Amino acid sequence: MLVRMSPDAELRLPAEAAYVSVLRATAVSLAARLDFTVDDLEDLKMAVSEAASLVLDQAEADGSLDAAFFFGAGRLTVTVGARTAHPAPVPRDDFAWQLLSALTVDAGGETTEDAVSVTFTIVSLASA
């Protein structure tokens, strides 16, 4: 997880695949407020889905899926994380990771003794 002062927005949901749509909708709503293009929003939806997939693979069944959003000029950085009983490095040879890397300007995974997170930054085409 990137070390920052504090996120501009946070979201906590049950660590279940059914709630990924809520995470996607929140991310897209925030990015729309930052004037991201329609194409940017579609890329963001896919990136959020892939990041959540990588985290949910290790998340505790009764835990939470936590997201933090950091706003920048023409950019949005998102961290998706969860507690895990058996932490393992985020797989970088996984299709989800390959897609996430292709959709973003920066992506990283972090594992601690009891948590896993994926952080990525997406830049709006409008700011280019």
Secondary structure, DSSP 4 states (H G I P E B T S, - for coil): ----S--SEEEEEESSGGGHHHHHHHHHHHHHHTT--HHHHHHHHHHHHHHHHHHHTTS-TTSEEEEEEEEETTEEEEEEEEE-SS--PPPSSSHHHHHHHHH-SEEEEEE-SSEEEEEEEEE-GGG-
